[in-house]
Amino acid sequence: MVPTGDFWQIQPAEGQPASQKTEVFIGFTDDSLYIGMVAYDDNPAGIIVSDSRRDSELDNTDSFQILIDGMRDRQNGFVFGTNPAGLEYDGQVTKEGSSQTSTGGGGFNLNWDASWKVSAKISDIGWSAEFEIPFRTLRYSAGDAQDWGFNFQRNIRRNNEVAFWAPLSRQRTLYRVSEAGTVSGIDPPPQRNLKVTPYILGKAARGGMLSGTETDQEFGFDLKYSITPSLTLDATYNTDFAQVEADEQQVNLDRFSLFFPEKRPFFLENAGQFSVGNSEQVELFFSRRIGVGPGGIPLPIDGGVRLSGKVGSSTNIGFLHMAADGLDGVAPANNFTVARVNQELANRSSVGFLIVNRDGDGSITGDSSTDENQTYAIDGRWGIGDNLLLQGWAAATATPGMEGRETAYSVSGAYDSAEYNMGMGYTEVREGFNPEVGFLSRSEYRKGNANIMRRIRPDDMWGLLEIRPHISWNGYWDFEGFQETGYLHVDSHWEWKSGFEVHTGMNFTKSGVKDPFDIVPGVTVLPGTYDHREAQIVVMTDQSAPFSANVRTVIGGRFGGDRVTLEPTLKYRVGERFSSELSMQYNDFDLPVANGDFQVNLTRLRLSYSFTPKMLLQALVQYNDSRDVVGTNLRFSWLQSANSGLYLVYNEVDDRGIGAPPVGREFILKYSHIFDVFN
């Protein structure tokens, strides 16, 4: 077998050969694809290994990643990666990584997990790794001796070096599927894939609304069947997500809805196929509406099915149907249905449509015939040359009794070259637009946005790698012409070859308040238009070092008064096994209203210890002083593969302050196992 070679840098020396030799070997059996990698290094003692947790970021460690485009559609693919500790890193690329939404779909979906294996070790010539990726994990066309798209990325962290097998320019990433290289002669088998993953769960809860200790037992399963090598049917019964990490708390110091990303595994695979809208602003399908009630109350999910993948070489389809129970007086029982078709065209282009339906039982409204909601949308994108991308969508909703125009649309364009990144867009959301199974950060508005950034790579200037001066602007107006938000950001990023980075900027803000609102309990912001300026500075030390820091500071005006925001993050690790992160969001306001001098702080502590890459103990402790709430989430996981294995989870909530007895405790023991029926 002849290895690949000749990796090319995008940093620090763009277009130059990699400083160290890398060899990649590709082979296969009837069942699996094998990829071997030898990362030669003339200084093995300088290899940096920062983590061994599954899906830990690979930017701050020596690492190796693989992009596989088995369908050769040049828009979508899978990424597998590792570091010298042998961690498993995988994700799903959709639409060449150009994310339109942040639901776990679009762009790069790191929360996609597959069953595969990797082993790695450091030696006196550098380090090496071997990947075993079952063909049933991948998506590919029928036929023998196929051509697949591949690219490989190697990071040499002490040099801040990033190099690729298929050369890319500085603004690109591994997700640039259209510029991947080609490997010929791959002969995958016809796929016979049926996996059943049952789980059993025991739970004990005390406190909160319970008078004593309450115990419960659950059983359920997930099923995965490959209809073709590129089309998969998933089913779930009595769906449970007890092993998922708790949400990070947020503090809302404005009038608009907060966005919490999807973390539940069943909704993450192929999530990009269902993604239409603008990231964290207008998302026409948002899976967290399923099984989550008002205020984040979990609702039981009876089960559902999902059909997703590709028909032919260029037509993506997605169908999802889920049934969720209601909660008396809080939320009705619902059936959710989503249908999606997307036709890929040449040069990163595509056109598609989306239909989303919610059908409730009427237990809250008292009338099941009107307890429903639909969303209809069309979307498209048009790639022009290598650097220009135009995209847009238009949508309408149907809600019984809703008044006003139930429509919304958005158009945008982006140009991204090695030297310049620029874009502009326009969005309109009418007063009656109501995607109940989607997400709206705000309603009834017109929005314009624009940005321009210049990338400068100095030849020899104070050790700098890149300088990125840029300007961005966005503004929101209602349909009477009243401006609710204005934001002009003028900044420059200074990145050194050592990994040290500084951002220096100014923000010019406008807040138009039509109705009074409480920014925190007891402090009311009055109607008016508030124009302010604020200085912003961000300082980041080398994030690959055992100890690193990241501090963001904003000082300026807000709602007619003054605000200071300080967001420090400190990270400390010991080898690749233990890591810790302490972060804080400090907000100090002095507003010209009653009780306007106040502070709001949110503190978060993360701890993790990896016994092995598959055995992990994690802790997330959060304290919100505005509500005097402490939340603790402890998780022990012993993975068999991907999201299956043994989980021990402890959750505790205390809304009476630090040191007080907890008001709610929950202990969960869950075990799941993947049965590969045909293998």
MOLINQUI-V538364 format. One record per backbone hydrogen bond with DSSP energy under -0.5 kcal/mol. CO is the residue of the C=O (numbers start at 1). NH is the residue of the N-H. If there is no record, write none. Layout:
{{CO,NH} {CO,NH}}
This chain:
{{1,3} {4,24} {7,18} {8,164} {9,15} {11,162} {12,14} {13,16} {16,9} {21,40} {23,38} {24,4} {25,36} {27,34} {31,135} {32,29} {33,133} {34,27} {35,131} {36,25} {37,39} {37,129} {38,23} {38,40} {39,127} {43,46} {44,47} {47,49} {48,62} {53,56} {58,61} {62,84} {63,155} {64,82} {65,153} {66,80} {67,151} {68,70} {68,78} {69,72} {69,149} {70,141} {75,96} {77,93} {78,68} {79,91} {80,66} {81,89} {82,64} {83,86} {87,89} {88,55} {89,81} {91,79} {92,109} {93,77} {94,97} {94,107} {95,98} {97,99} {100,279} {105,104} {107,94} {107,97} {108,110} {109,92} {109,112} {114,116} {117,132} {119,130} {121,128} {123,126} {125,41} {126,123} {127,39} {128,121} {129,37} {130,119} {131,35} {131,133} {132,117} {132,134} {133,33} {134,137} {135,138} {146,148} {146,186} {148,183} {149,69} {150,181} {151,67} {152,165} {153,65} {154,163} {155,63} {155,157} {156,159} {156,161} {157,160} {161,156} {162,10} {162,11} {163,154} {164,8} {165,167} {169,172} {173,176} {175,177} {176,179} {177,180} {181,150} {183,148} {186,146} {186,188} {192,194} {193,226} {194,677} {194,678} {195,224} {196,198} {196,675} {197,222} {198,673} {199,220} {200,671} {201,218} {202,669} {203,216} {204,667} {205,214} {206,665} {207,210} {212,207} {214,205} {216,203} {218,201} {220,199} {221,237} {222,197} {223,235} {224,195} {225,227} {225,233} {228,231} {229,140} {230,310} {231,227} {231,228} {232,234} {232,308} {233,225} {234,306} {235,223} {236,304} {237,221} {239,301} {241,244} {250,252} {251,253} {264,267} {265,268} {265,269} {268,271} {270,273} {271,274} {272,275} {274,276} {276,284} {278,281} {278,282} {281,441} {282,278} {282,284} {283,439} {286,289} {287,290} {289,291} {291,299} {293,296} {294,297} {297,293} {300,302} {300,325} {301,239} {302,238} {303,323} {304,236} {305,321} {306,234} {307,319} {308,232} {309,317} {310,312} {311,314} {311,315} {314,316} {314,344} {315,311} {316,342} {317,309} {318,340} {319,307} {320,338} {321,305} {322,336} {323,302} {323,303} {324,334} {327,330} {327,331} {331,327} {333,361} {334,324} {335,359} {336,322} {337,357} {338,320} {339,355} {340,318} {341,353} {342,316} {342,344} {343,351} {346,349} {349,345} {350,381} {351,343} {352,379} {353,341} {354,377} {355,339} {356,375} {357,337} {358,373} {359,335} {362,366} {367,370} {367,371} {370,372} {371,360} {372,400} {373,358} {374,398} {375,356} {376,396} {377,354} {378,394} {379,352} {380,392} {381,350} {382,390} {383,385} {384,388} {387,416} {388,384} {389,414} {390,382} {391,412} {392,380} {393,410} {394,378} {395,408} {396,376} {398,374} {399,402} {405,407} {405,432} {405,433} {406,397} {407,430} {408,395} {409,428} {410,393} {411,426} {412,391} {413,424} {414,389} {415,422} {419,455} {420,417} {421,453} {422,415} {423,451} {424,413} {425,449} {426,411} {427,447} {428,409} {429,445} {430,433} {430,444} {434,436} {435,438} {437,286} {439,283} {441,257} {445,429} {446,477} {447,427} {448,475} {449,425} {450,473} {451,423} {452,471} {453,421} {454,456} {456,458} {456,467} {461,464} {463,497} {466,495} {467,456} {468,493} {469,454} {470,491} {471,452} {472,489} {473,450} {474,487} {475,448} {476,484} {476,485} {477,446} {478,481} {482,478} {482,484} {484,512} {485,476} {486,510} {487,474} {487,489} {488,490} {488,508} {489,472} {490,506} {491,470} {492,504} {493,468} {493,495} {494,496} {494,502} {495,465} {495,466} {496,499} {500,496} {501,540} {502,494} {503,538} {504,492} {505,536} {506,490} {507,509} {507,534} {508,488} {509,532} {510,486} {511,513} {511,530} {512,514} {513,528} {517,519} {517,525} {520,523} {523,519} {523,520} {524,526} {525,517} {528,513} {528,530} {529,531} {530,511} {532,509} {533,557} {534,507} {535,555} {536,505} {537,553} {538,503} {539,551} {540,501} {542,545} {546,573} {548,571} {549,541} {550,569} {551,539} {552,567} {553,537} {554,565} {555,535} {556,563} {558,561} {561,558} {562,590} {563,556} {564,588} {565,554} {566,586} {567,552} {568,584} {569,550} {570,582} {571,548} {572,580} {573,575} {574,577} {574,578} {576,52} {577,610} {578,574} {579,608} {580,572} {581,583} {581,606} {582,570} {583,604} {584,586} {585,587} {585,602} {586,566} {587,589} {587,600} {588,564} {589,598} {590,562} {591,593} {593,596} {596,591} {596,598} {598,589} {600,587} {601,625} {601,626} {602,585} {603,623} {604,583} {605,621} {606,581} {607,619} {608,579} {609,611} {609,617} {612,615} {614,639} {615,611} {615,612} {616,637} {617,609} {618,635} {619,607} {620,633} {621,605} {622,631} {623,603} {623,625} {624,627} {624,628} {624,629} {628,657} {629,624} {630,654} {631,622} {632,652} {633,620} {634,650} {635,618} {636,648} {637,616} {638,646} {641,644} {644,640} {644,641} {645,672} {646,638} {647,670} {648,636} {649,668} {650,634} {651,666} {652,632} {653,663} {653,664} {654,630} {657,660} {663,208} {664,653} {665,206} {666,651} {667,204} {668,649} {669,202} {670,647} {671,200} {673,198} {673,675} {674,676} {675,196} {675,677} {676,679}}
